[in-house]
Amino acid sequence: MTATGTFGLSSEARNLHWLLTNLVEEVRGARSVAVVSSDGLLLLSSDPAQHDAADSAGGSESPRGSSADLATIISGISSLTLGAAELMDSGGVKHTMVAMTEGSVFVMSISDGSLLGLHAGADCDMHVVAYHMAMFVGRAGHVLTPELRSELRKSMESAR
């Protein structure tokens, strides 16, 4: 699993791709990782091969478990938890974890409403996941400007 291609991207975009690739390589059991904008658009993905497989199959539907699915889940979880935090008057949401029998989904705020999500198998070490996600967020948060988000969106669209 690697991040999408970086040819022709700015150094900031290439650095984010490198950070995402590093996150995927360091987290045993990571199945899919995605960075999502505040409006739910996929900005960065760990599994371009699945996008290619969907395109070659002739359908517009993405395969189950892809980063596109993860982006939808991240956006939904974020909306739900933000609503809960508002109802409970508890401030902003920093991170969310959903544990399932066969895996987990982790969501962490990056900046300006952008989110990092990771889907991992049941064998993942939650401490390692949380550590590497926090490192990504700490390194990516200050560079994820509106201009960079626009560049990443365009690169995701052209990859499809």
C-alpha positions as CSV (number, residue, x, y, z in Angstrom):
1,M,0.0,0.0,0.0
2,T,1.5,3.3,-1.1
3,A,0.3,6.8,-1.6
4,T,-0.8,8.1,-5.0
5,G,1.9,9.3,-7.5
6,T,3.6,12.6,-6.8
7,F,4.9,13.5,-10.3
8,G,4.3,17.2,-11.0
9,L,3.2,18.1,-7.4
10,S,4.5,20.9,-5.3
11,S,7.1,20.1,-2.6
12,E,4.4,20.5,0.1
13,A,2.1,18.0,-1.6
14,R,5.0,15.6,-2.1
15,N,5.9,15.9,1.6
16,L,2.3,15.0,2.5
17,H,2.4,12.0,0.3
18,W,5.7,11.0,1.9
19,L,4.2,11.4,5.4
20,L,1.2,9.3,4.4
21,T,3.4,6.6,2.9
22,N,5.5,6.6,6.1
23,L,2.3,6.3,8.2
24,V,1.1,3.3,6.2
25,E,4.5,1.6,6.4
26,E,4.8,2.1,10.2
27,V,1.4,1.0,11.2
28,R,1.1,-2.8,11.1
29,G,-2.4,-3.8,10.0
30,A,-3.3,-0.6,8.2
31,R,-5.7,-1.3,5.4
32,S,-6.6,2.1,4.1
33,V,-5.7,5.7,5.0
34,A,-7.3,8.9,3.8
35,V,-7.1,12.6,4.3
36,V,-10.5,14.3,3.8
37,S,-11.3,18.0,3.4
38,S,-13.9,19.6,5.7
39,D,-16.5,19.2,2.9
40,G,-15.9,15.4,2.7
41,L,-13.7,15.3,-0.4
42,L,-10.8,12.9,-0.6
43,L,-7.5,14.8,-0.7
44,L,-4.9,12.0,-0.2
45,S,-5.2,8.3,-0.3
46,S,-3.1,5.2,0.5
47,D,-4.6,2.9,-2.1
48,P,-4.5,4.2,-5.7
49,A,-4.5,0.6,-7.1
50,Q,-8.1,0.2,-5.9
51,H,-9.1,3.4,-7.7
52,D,-7.5,2.0,-10.9
53,A,-9.3,-1.4,-10.4
54,A,-12.6,0.5,-10.1
55,D,-11.9,2.4,-13.3
56,S,-10.8,-0.7,-15.3
57,A,-13.9,-2.6,-14.1
58,G,-15.9,0.0,-16.1
59,G,-18.0,1.0,-13.1
60,S,-18.1,4.3,-11.2
61,E,-18.6,2.4,-8.0
62,S,-15.5,2.1,-5.8
63,P,-14.6,-1.3,-4.3
64,R,-15.5,-2.1,-0.8
65,G,-12.9,-0.9,1.7
66,S,-11.3,1.6,-0.6
67,S,-10.1,5.0,0.5
68,A,-13.2,6.5,-1.2
69,D,-15.4,4.4,1.1
70,L,-13.1,5.5,4.0
71,A,-13.5,9.1,3.1
72,T,-17.3,8.7,3.2
73,I,-17.1,7.0,6.6
74,I,-14.7,9.6,8.0
75,S,-17.0,12.4,6.9
76,G,-20.0,10.7,8.5
77,I,-18.3,9.9,11.7
78,S,-17.0,13.5,11.9
79,S,-20.5,14.9,11.4
80,L,-21.9,12.6,14.0
81,T,-19.3,13.3,16.7
82,L,-19.3,17.1,16.0
83,G,-23.1,17.1,16.5
84,A,-22.7,15.1,19.7
85,A,-20.0,17.4,21.1
86,E,-22.2,20.4,20.3
87,L,-25.2,18.8,22.0
88,M,-23.1,17.9,25.0
89,D,-21.4,21.4,25.1
90,S,-18.0,19.6,25.2
91,G,-15.9,21.6,22.8
92,G,-14.3,20.3,19.6
93,V,-13.7,16.7,18.7
94,K,-10.0,15.7,18.6
95,H,-10.2,12.1,17.7
96,T,-12.6,9.2,17.3
97,M,-12.2,5.5,17.3
98,V,-14.7,2.8,16.2
99,A,-13.7,-0.7,17.3
100,M,-15.3,-3.6,15.4
101,T,-14.9,-7.3,15.6
102,E,-12.5,-7.5,12.6
103,G,-10.9,-4.0,12.7
104,S,-11.0,-0.4,13.8
105,V,-11.5,3.0,12.2
106,F,-9.6,5.9,13.6
107,V,-10.4,9.6,12.8
108,M,-8.3,12.6,13.9
109,S,-8.7,16.3,13.2
110,I,-5.9,17.8,11.2
111,S,-6.7,21.5,10.8
112,D,-9.4,23.8,9.4
113,G,-11.9,20.9,9.4
114,S,-9.7,18.5,7.5
115,L,-9.5,14.9,8.8
116,L,-7.2,11.9,8.8
117,G,-8.8,8.5,8.8
118,L,-7.3,5.1,9.1
119,H,-8.9,1.7,8.8
120,A,-6.9,-1.1,10.4
121,G,-7.3,-4.8,11.0
122,A,-8.1,-6.3,14.4
123,D,-4.4,-7.0,15.0
124,C,-3.3,-3.4,15.0
125,D,-1.8,-1.8,18.1
126,M,-4.0,1.1,18.9
127,H,-1.2,3.0,20.6
128,V,1.0,2.8,17.5
129,V,-1.9,3.9,15.3
130,A,-2.6,6.9,17.6
131,Y,1.0,7.8,17.8
132,H,1.6,7.8,14.0
133,M,-1.6,9.6,13.3
134,A,-0.7,12.3,15.8
135,M,2.7,12.6,14.2
136,F,1.1,13.0,10.8
137,V,-1.4,15.6,12.1
138,G,1.4,17.5,13.8
139,R,3.5,17.7,10.7
140,A,0.7,18.2,8.2
141,G,-1.6,20.6,10.0
142,H,0.4,23.8,9.3
143,V,1.0,23.0,5.6
144,L,-2.6,22.0,4.7
145,T,-3.5,25.4,3.3
146,P,-6.5,26.1,1.0
147,E,-4.1,26.1,-2.0
148,L,-2.6,22.8,-1.1
149,R,-6.0,21.2,-0.5
150,S,-7.0,22.4,-4.0
151,E,-3.9,20.9,-5.5
152,L,-4.5,17.6,-3.7
153,R,-8.1,17.5,-4.9
154,K,-7.0,18.1,-8.5
155,S,-4.4,15.3,-8.3
156,M,-6.9,12.9,-6.9
157,E,-9.4,13.7,-9.7
158,S,-6.7,13.3,-12.3
159,A,-5.6,10.0,-10.8
160,R,-9.1,8.6,-11.5
